[in-house]
């Protein structure tokens, strides 16, 4: 019983440290600019919530913090369709 409670506490603490708003702000495909290099654009490869810093850019070997980036465009962001697909059942 004690192990189960400890597991629940550790799972809750992991969920509490994930910034879901930030995660959805920096979705894969979002075009960003490095604030330290104006005009240099990158596309977000992925956001790894358990990494510090969490944002990986295509073609950049170093992960980045959100405060280092400025969102330029979300045009290429992949999102799910909101319309239901027809089923042949």
TORVEX-733135 format. One record per atom (N, C-alpha, C): residue number from 1; residue in one letter; chain; atom name; x, y, z. Coordinates in nm, 2 decimals. Each point is the difference from the previous one (the first is absolute). Layout:
REM TORVEX-733135
+-----+---+---+----+--------+--------+--------+
!   k ! r ! c !  a !     xx !     yy !     zz !
+-----+---+---+----+--------+--------+--------+
! NUM ! A ! A ! CA !      X !      Y !      Z !
...
+-----+---+---+----+--------+--------+--------+
REM end
This chain:
REM TORVEX-733135
+-----+---+---+----+--------+--------+--------+
!   k ! r ! c !  a !     xx !     yy !     zz !
+-----+---+---+----+--------+--------+--------+
!   1 ! X ! A !  N !   0.08 !  -0.12 !   0.00 !
!   1 ! X ! A ! CA !  -0.08 !   0.12 !   0.00 !
!   1 ! X ! A !  C !   0.09 !   0.13 !   0.00 !
!   2 ! X ! A !  N !   0.10 !  -0.01 !   0.08 !
!   2 ! X ! A ! CA !   0.09 !   0.12 !   0.01 !
!   2 ! X ! A !  C !   0.07 !   0.03 !  -0.14 !
!   3 ! X ! A !  N !   0.04 !  -0.11 !  -0.07 !
!   3 ! X ! A ! CA !   0.06 !   0.02 !  -0.13 !
!   3 ! X ! A !  C !  -0.09 !   0.07 !  -0.10 !
!   4 ! X ! A !  N !  -0.13 !  -0.04 !   0.00 !
!   4 ! X ! A ! CA !  -0.10 !   0.06 !  -0.09 !
!   4 ! X ! A !  C !  -0.02 !   0.14 !   0.03 !
!   5 ! X ! A !  N !   0.00 !   0.04 !   0.13 !
!   5 ! X ! A ! CA !  -0.02 !   0.14 !   0.03 !
!   5 ! X ! A !  C !   0.12 !   0.08 !  -0.04 !
!   6 ! X ! A !  N !   0.12 !  -0.05 !   0.01 !
!   6 ! X ! A ! CA !   0.12 !   0.06 !  -0.04 !
!   6 ! X ! A !  C !   0.00 !   0.02 !  -0.15 !
!   7 ! X ! A !  N !  -0.04 !  -0.10 !  -0.07 !
!   7 ! X ! A ! CA !  -0.01 !   0.01 !  -0.15 !
!   7 ! X ! A !  C !  -0.09 !   0.11 !  -0.04 !
!   8 ! X ! A !  N !  -0.12 !   0.01 !   0.06 !
!   8 ! X ! A ! CA !  -0.10 !   0.10 !  -0.03 !
!   8 ! X ! A !  C !   0.06 !   0.14 !   0.03 !
!   9 ! X ! A !  N !   0.07 !   0.01 !   0.11 !
!   9 ! X ! A ! CA !   0.06 !   0.13 !   0.03 !
!   9 ! X ! A !  C !   0.11 !   0.04 !  -0.11 !
!  10 ! X ! A !  N !   0.08 !  -0.09 !  -0.04 !
!  10 ! X ! A ! CA !   0.10 !   0.03 !  -0.10 !
!  10 ! X ! A !  C !  -0.06 !   0.03 !  -0.14 !
!  11 ! X ! A !  N !  -0.11 !  -0.07 !  -0.03 !
!  11 ! X ! A ! CA !  -0.07 !   0.02 !  -0.13 !
!  11 ! X ! A !  C !  -0.07 !   0.14 !   0.01 !
!  12 ! X ! A !  N !  -0.05 !   0.04 !   0.11 !
!  12 ! X ! A ! CA !  -0.07 !   0.13 !   0.01 !
!  12 ! X ! A !  C !   0.11 !   0.11 !  -0.01 !
!  13 ! X ! A !  N !   0.12 !  -0.02 !   0.06 !
!  13 ! X ! A ! CA !   0.10 !   0.10 !   0.00 !
!  13 ! X ! A !  C !   0.05 !   0.02 !  -0.15 !
!  14 ! X ! A !  N !   0.01 !  -0.11 !  -0.07 !
!  14 ! X ! A ! CA !   0.04 !   0.01 !  -0.14 !
!  14 ! X ! A !  C !  -0.10 !   0.08 !  -0.08 !
!  15 ! X ! A !  N !  -0.13 !  -0.03 !   0.02 !
!  15 ! X ! A ! CA !  -0.10 !   0.07 !  -0.08 !
!  15 ! X ! A !  C !  -0.01 !   0.15 !   0.04 !
!  16 ! X ! A !  N !   0.03 !   0.03 !   0.12 !
!  16 ! X ! A ! CA !   0.00 !   0.14 !   0.05 !
!  16 ! X ! A !  C !   0.11 !   0.09 !  -0.06 !
!  17 ! X ! A !  N !   0.11 !  -0.06 !  -0.04 !
!  17 ! X ! A ! CA !   0.11 !   0.08 !  -0.05 !
!  17 ! X ! A !  C !  -0.01 !   0.02 !  -0.15 !
!  18 ! X ! A !  N !  -0.09 !  -0.07 !  -0.07 !
!  18 ! X ! A ! CA !  -0.01 !   0.02 !  -0.14 !
!  18 ! X ! A !  C !  -0.09 !   0.12 !  -0.03 !
!  19 ! X ! A !  N !   0.06 !   0.09 !  -0.07 !
!  19 ! X ! A ! CA !  -0.07 !   0.12 !  -0.04 !
!  19 ! X ! A !  C !  -0.08 !  -0.02 !  -0.13 !
!  20 ! X ! A !  N !  -0.12 !  -0.04 !   0.01 !
!  20 ! X ! A ! CA !  -0.08 !  -0.04 !  -0.12 !
!  20 ! X ! A !  C !  -0.02 !   0.12 !  -0.09 !
!  21 ! X ! A !  N !  -0.02 !   0.12 !   0.05 !
!  21 ! X ! A ! CA !  -0.02 !   0.11 !  -0.08 !
!  21 ! X ! A !  C !   0.12 !   0.03 !  -0.09 !
!  22 ! X ! A !  N !   0.12 !  -0.01 !   0.07 !
!  22 ! X ! A ! CA !   0.13 !   0.02 !  -0.07 !
!  22 ! X ! A !  C !   0.01 !  -0.11 !  -0.11 !
!  23 ! X ! A !  N !  -0.03 !  -0.12 !   0.04 !
!  23 ! X ! A ! CA !   0.01 !  -0.11 !  -0.10 !
!  23 ! X ! A !  C !  -0.08 !   0.02 !  -0.12 !
!  24 ! X ! A !  N !  -0.12 !   0.05 !   0.01 !
!  24 ! X ! A ! CA !  -0.08 !   0.03 !  -0.12 !
!  24 ! X ! A !  C !   0.04 !   0.13 !  -0.07 !
!  25 ! X ! A !  N !   0.07 !   0.08 !   0.07 !
!  25 ! X ! A ! CA !   0.05 !   0.12 !  -0.07 !
!  25 ! X ! A !  C !   0.11 !  -0.03 !  -0.09 !
!  26 ! X ! A !  N !   0.08 !  -0.10 !   0.03 !
!  26 ! X ! A ! CA !   0.12 !  -0.04 !  -0.08 !
!  26 ! X ! A !  C !  -0.02 !  -0.14 !  -0.07 !
!  27 ! X ! A !  N !  -0.10 !  -0.01 !  -0.08 !
!  27 ! X ! A ! CA !  -0.03 !  -0.12 !  -0.07 !
!  27 ! X ! A !  C !   0.10 !  -0.03 !  -0.11 !
!  28 ! X ! A !  N !   0.02 !  -0.13 !  -0.03 !
!  28 ! X ! A ! CA !   0.09 !  -0.03 !  -0.12 !
!  28 ! X ! A !  C !  -0.06 !   0.07 !  -0.13 !
!  29 ! X ! A !  N !   0.09 !   0.05 !  -0.07 !
!  29 ! X ! A ! CA !  -0.03 !   0.07 !  -0.13 !
!  29 ! X ! A !  C !  -0.01 !   0.15 !   0.02 !
!  30 ! X ! A !  N !  -0.01 !   0.05 !   0.12 !
!  30 ! X ! A ! CA !  -0.01 !   0.15 !   0.03 !
!  30 ! X ! A !  C !   0.13 !   0.06 !  -0.04 !
!  31 ! X ! A !  N !   0.00 !   0.11 !  -0.08 !
!  31 ! X ! A ! CA !   0.12 !   0.07 !  -0.04 !
!  31 ! X ! A !  C !   0.03 !   0.11 !   0.11 !
!  32 ! X ! A !  N !   0.12 !  -0.01 !   0.04 !
!  32 ! X ! A ! CA !   0.05 !   0.09 !   0.11 !
!  32 ! X ! A !  C !   0.13 !   0.07 !  -0.04 !
!  33 ! X ! A !  N !   0.02 !   0.11 !   0.06 !
!  33 ! X ! A ! CA !   0.13 !   0.08 !  -0.02 !
!  33 ! X ! A !  C !   0.07 !   0.00 !   0.13 !
!  34 ! X ! A !  N !   0.14 !  -0.01 !  -0.01 !
!  34 ! X ! A ! CA !   0.08 !   0.01 !   0.12 !
!  34 ! X ! A !  C !   0.01 !   0.15 !   0.03 !
!  35 ! X ! A !  N !  -0.03 !   0.03 !   0.13 !
!  35 ! X ! A ! CA !   0.01 !   0.14 !   0.04 !
!  35 ! X ! A !  C !   0.14 !   0.06 !  -0.01 !
!  36 ! X ! A !  N !   0.10 !  -0.09 !   0.02 !
!  36 ! X ! A ! CA !   0.14 !   0.04 !   0.00 !
!  36 ! X ! A !  C !   0.05 !   0.02 !  -0.14 !
!  37 ! X ! A !  N !  -0.07 !  -0.06 !  -0.10 !
!  37 ! X ! A ! CA !   0.04 !   0.02 !  -0.14 !
!  37 ! X ! A !  C !  -0.13 !   0.03 !  -0.08 !
!  38 ! X ! A !  N !  -0.04 !   0.13 !   0.00 !
!  38 ! X ! A ! CA !  -0.12 !   0.04 !  -0.07 !
!  38 ! X ! A !  C !   0.02 !  -0.03 !  -0.15 !
!  39 ! X ! A !  N !  -0.11 !  -0.06 !  -0.06 !
!  39 ! X ! A ! CA !   0.00 !  -0.04 !  -0.14 !
!  39 ! X ! A !  C !   0.04 !  -0.14 !  -0.02 !
!  40 ! X ! A !  N !   0.05 !  -0.07 !   0.10 !
!  40 ! X ! A ! CA !   0.03 !  -0.14 !  -0.01 !
!  40 ! X ! A !  C !  -0.12 !  -0.08 !   0.04 !
!  41 ! X ! A !  N !  -0.06 !  -0.07 !  -0.10 !
!  41 ! X ! A ! CA !  -0.12 !  -0.07 !   0.03 !
!  41 ! X ! A !  C !   0.02 !  -0.15 !   0.00 !
!  42 ! X ! A !  N !  -0.07 !  -0.07 !   0.09 !
!  42 ! X ! A ! CA !   0.00 !  -0.14 !   0.02 !
!  42 ! X ! A !  C !  -0.14 !  -0.05 !   0.01 !
!  43 ! X ! A !  N !  -0.01 !  -0.13 !  -0.03 !
!  43 ! X ! A ! CA !  -0.13 !  -0.07 !   0.02 !
!  43 ! X ! A !  C !   0.01 !  -0.09 !   0.12 !
!  44 ! X ! A !  N !  -0.10 !   0.00 !   0.09 !
!  44 ! X ! A ! CA !   0.01 !  -0.08 !   0.12 !
!  44 ! X ! A !  C !  -0.01 !  -0.15 !  -0.05 !
!  45 ! X ! A !  N !   0.09 !  -0.08 !   0.05 !
!  45 ! X ! A ! CA !   0.00 !  -0.14 !  -0.03 !
!  45 ! X ! A !  C !  -0.09 !  -0.07 !   0.10 !
!  46 ! X ! A !  N !   0.03 !   0.02 !   0.13 !
!  46 ! X ! A ! CA !  -0.09 !  -0.05 !   0.10 !
!  46 ! X ! A !  C !   0.02 !   0.07 !   0.14 !
!  47 ! X ! A !  N !  -0.10 !  -0.02 !   0.09 !
!  47 ! X ! A ! CA !   0.01 !   0.05 !   0.13 !
!  47 ! X ! A !  C !   0.01 !  -0.12 !   0.09 !
!  48 ! X ! A !  N !   0.10 !  -0.01 !   0.08 !
!  48 ! X ! A ! CA !   0.02 !  -0.11 !   0.10 !
!  48 ! X ! A !  C !  -0.02 !   0.06 !   0.14 !
!  49 ! X ! A !  N !  -0.12 !  -0.03 !   0.05 !
!  49 ! X ! A ! CA !  -0.04 !   0.06 !   0.13 !
!  49 ! X ! A !  C !   0.09 !  -0.04 !   0.12 !
!  50 ! X ! A !  N !   0.07 !  -0.11 !  -0.01 !
!  50 ! X ! A ! CA !   0.08 !  -0.04 !   0.11 !
!  50 ! X ! A !  C !   0.15 !   0.04 !  -0.02 !
!  51 ! X ! A !  N !   0.03 !   0.07 !  -0.10 !
!  51 ! X ! A ! CA !   0.13 !   0.05 !  -0.02 !
!  51 ! X ! A !  C !   0.01 !   0.15 !   0.04 !
!  52 ! X ! A !  N !   0.12 !   0.04 !   0.04 !
!  52 ! X ! A ! CA !   0.03 !   0.14 !   0.02 !
!  52 ! X ! A !  C !   0.12 !   0.04 !  -0.07 !
!  53 ! X ! A !  N !   0.00 !   0.09 !  -0.10 !
!  53 ! X ! A ! CA !  -0.12 !   0.06 !  -0.06 !
!  53 ! X ! A !  C !  -0.08 !  -0.09 !  -0.08 !
!  54 ! X ! A !  N !  -0.13 !   0.03 !  -0.02 !
!  54 ! X ! A ! CA !  -0.09 !  -0.10 !  -0.06 !
!  54 ! X ! A !  C !  -0.02 !   0.01 !  -0.15 !
!  55 ! X ! A !  N !   0.04 !   0.10 !  -0.07 !
!  55 ! X ! A ! CA !  -0.03 !   0.02 !  -0.14 !
!  55 ! X ! A !  C !   0.11 !  -0.03 !  -0.09 !
!  56 ! X ! A !  N !  -0.02 !  -0.10 !  -0.10 !
!  56 ! X ! A ! CA !   0.10 !  -0.03 !  -0.09 !
!  56 ! X ! A !  C !  -0.04 !   0.05 !  -0.14 !
!  57 ! X ! A !  N !   0.10 !   0.06 !  -0.07 !
!  57 ! X ! A ! CA !  -0.02 !   0.06 !  -0.13 !
!  57 ! X ! A !  C !   0.06 !  -0.08 !  -0.11 !
!  58 ! X ! A !  N !  -0.06 !   0.00 !  -0.12 !
!  58 ! X ! A ! CA !   0.05 !  -0.07 !  -0.11 !
!  58 ! X ! A !  C !   0.13 !   0.07 !  -0.04 !
!  59 ! X ! A !  N !   0.11 !  -0.07 !  -0.01 !
!  59 ! X ! A ! CA !   0.13 !   0.06 !  -0.05 !
!  59 ! X ! A !  C !   0.08 !   0.07 !   0.11 !
!  60 ! X ! A !  N !  -0.05 !   0.00 !   0.12 !
!  60 ! X ! A ! CA !   0.07 !   0.06 !   0.12 !
!  60 ! X ! A !  C !   0.04 !  -0.11 !   0.10 !
!  61 ! X ! A !  N !   0.13 !  -0.02 !   0.02 !
!  61 ! X ! A ! CA !   0.04 !  -0.11 !   0.09 !
!  61 ! X ! A !  C !  -0.03 !   0.02 !   0.15 !
!  62 ! X ! A !  N !  -0.04 !   0.12 !   0.04 !
!  62 ! X ! A ! CA !  -0.02 !   0.04 !   0.14 !
!  62 ! X ! A !  C !  -0.15 !   0.02 !   0.03 !
!  63 ! X ! A !  N !  -0.05 !  -0.06 !   0.10 !
!  63 ! X ! A ! CA !  -0.14 !   0.03 !   0.04 !
!  63 ! X ! A !  C !  -0.01 !   0.14 !   0.05 !
!  64 ! X ! A !  N !  -0.12 !   0.06 !   0.00 !
!  64 ! X ! A ! CA !  -0.02 !   0.14 !   0.03 !
!  64 ! X ! A !  C !  -0.11 !   0.01 !   0.11 !
!  65 ! X ! A !  N !   0.01 !   0.11 !   0.07 !
!  65 ! X ! A ! CA !  -0.11 !   0.04 !   0.10 !
!  65 ! X ! A !  C !  -0.09 !   0.10 !  -0.08 !
!  66 ! X ! A !  N !  -0.13 !   0.00 !   0.05 !
!  66 ! X ! A ! CA !  -0.10 !   0.09 !  -0.07 !
!  66 ! X ! A !  C !   0.04 !   0.14 !   0.00 !
!  67 ! X ! A !  N !   0.07 !   0.05 !   0.10 !
!  67 ! X ! A ! CA !   0.04 !   0.14 !   0.01 !
!  67 ! X ! A !  C !   0.10 !   0.04 !  -0.11 !
!  68 ! X ! A !  N !   0.07 !  -0.10 !  -0.06 !
!  68 ! X ! A ! CA !   0.10 !   0.02 !  -0.10 !
!  68 ! X ! A !  C !  -0.07 !   0.01 !  -0.14 !
!  69 ! X ! A !  N !  -0.13 !  -0.02 !  -0.01 !
!  69 ! X ! A ! CA !  -0.06 !  -0.01 !  -0.13 !
!  69 ! X ! A !  C !  -0.12 !   0.10 !  -0.01 !
!  70 ! X ! A !  N !  -0.02 !   0.04 !  -0.13 !
!  70 ! X ! A ! CA !  -0.12 !   0.08 !  -0.03 !
!  70 ! X ! A !  C !  -0.08 !  -0.08 !  -0.11 !
!  71 ! X ! A !  N !  -0.13 !  -0.03 !   0.03 !
!  71 ! X ! A ! CA !  -0.08 !  -0.07 !  -0.10 !
!  71 ! X ! A !  C !  -0.03 !   0.09 !  -0.12 !
!  72 ! X ! A !  N !   0.03 !  -0.05 !  -0.12 !
!  72 ! X ! A ! CA !  -0.01 !   0.08 !  -0.12 !
!  72 ! X ! A !  C !  -0.13 !  -0.05 !  -0.08 !
!  73 ! X ! A !  N !  -0.02 !  -0.13 !  -0.01 !
!  73 ! X ! A ! CA !  -0.11 !  -0.05 !  -0.07 !
!  73 ! X ! A !  C !  -0.04 !  -0.14 !   0.05 !
!  74 ! X ! A !  N !  -0.13 !  -0.03 !   0.00 !
!  74 ! X ! A ! CA !  -0.05 !  -0.13 !   0.03 !
!  74 ! X ! A !  C !  -0.06 !  -0.06 !  -0.12 !
!  75 ! X ! A !  N !   0.03 !   0.05 !  -0.12 !
!  75 ! X ! A ! CA !  -0.07 !  -0.05 !  -0.12 !
!  75 ! X ! A !  C !   0.03 !  -0.14 !  -0.03 !
!  76 ! X ! A !  N !   0.12 !  -0.05 !   0.03 !
!  76 ! X ! A ! CA !   0.04 !  -0.14 !  -0.03 !
!  76 ! X ! A !  C !  -0.04 !  -0.10 !   0.11 !
!  77 ! X ! A !  N !  -0.06 !   0.05 !   0.11 !
!  77 ! X ! A ! CA !  -0.03 !  -0.09 !   0.11 !
!  77 ! X ! A !  C !  -0.10 !  -0.10 !  -0.04 !
!  78 ! X ! A !  N !   0.03 !  -0.13 !   0.04 !
!  78 ! X ! A ! CA !  -0.09 !  -0.11 !  -0.03 !
!  78 ! X ! A !  C !  -0.10 !  -0.01 !   0.11 !
!  79 ! X ! A !  N !  -0.13 !   0.00 !  -0.03 !
!  79 ! X ! A ! CA !  -0.10 !  -0.01 !   0.09 !
!  79 ! X ! A !  C !  -0.10 !  -0.11 !  -0.04 !
!  80 ! X ! A !  N !  -0.08 !  -0.04 !   0.09 !
!  80 ! X ! A ! CA !  -0.10 !  -0.11 !  -0.04 !
!  80 ! X ! A !  C !  -0.12 !   0.07 !  -0.06 !
!  81 ! X ! A !  N !  -0.07 !  -0.08 !  -0.08 !
!  81 ! X ! A ! CA !  -0.12 !   0.04 !  -0.07 !
!  81 ! X ! A !  C !  -0.11 !   0.01 !   0.10 !
!  82 ! X ! A !  N !  -0.08 !   0.10 !   0.00 !
!  82 ! X ! A ! CA !  -0.11 !   0.01 !   0.09 !
!  82 ! X ! A !  C !  -0.13 !  -0.06 !  -0.05 !
!  83 ! X ! A !  N !  -0.01 !  -0.03 !  -0.13 !
!  83 ! X ! A ! CA !  -0.12 !  -0.06 !  -0.06 !
!  83 ! X ! A !  C !   0.01 !  -0.15 !   0.01 !
!  84 ! X ! A !  N !  -0.11 !  -0.07 !   0.04 !
!  84 ! X ! A ! CA !   0.01 !  -0.14 !   0.01 !
!  84 ! X ! A !  C !   0.02 !  -0.07 !  -0.14 !
!  85 ! X ! A !  N !   0.07 !  -0.11 !   0.00 !
!  85 ! X ! A ! CA !   0.01 !  -0.07 !  -0.12 !
!  85 ! X ! A !  C !  -0.12 !  -0.10 !  -0.01 !
!  86 ! X ! A !  N !  -0.04 !  -0.03 !  -0.13 !
!  86 ! X ! A ! CA !  -0.11 !  -0.09 !  -0.02 !
!  86 ! X ! A !  C !   0.05 !  -0.14 !   0.02 !
!  87 ! X ! A !  N !  -0.08 !  -0.08 !   0.07 !
!  87 ! X ! A ! CA !   0.03 !  -0.14 !   0.03 !
!  87 ! X ! A !  C !  -0.08 !  -0.09 !  -0.10 !
!  88 ! X ! A !  N !   0.06 !  -0.10 !  -0.04 !
!  88 ! X ! A ! CA !  -0.07 !  -0.10 !  -0.09 !
!  88 ! X ! A !  C !  -0.04 !  -0.12 !   0.08 !
!  89 ! X ! A !  N !  -0.04 !   0.02 !   0.12 !
!  89 ! X ! A ! CA !  -0.04 !  -0.12 !   0.09 !
!  89 ! X ! A !  C !  -0.15 !  -0.03 !  -0.03 !
+-----+---+---+----+--------+--------+--------+
REM end
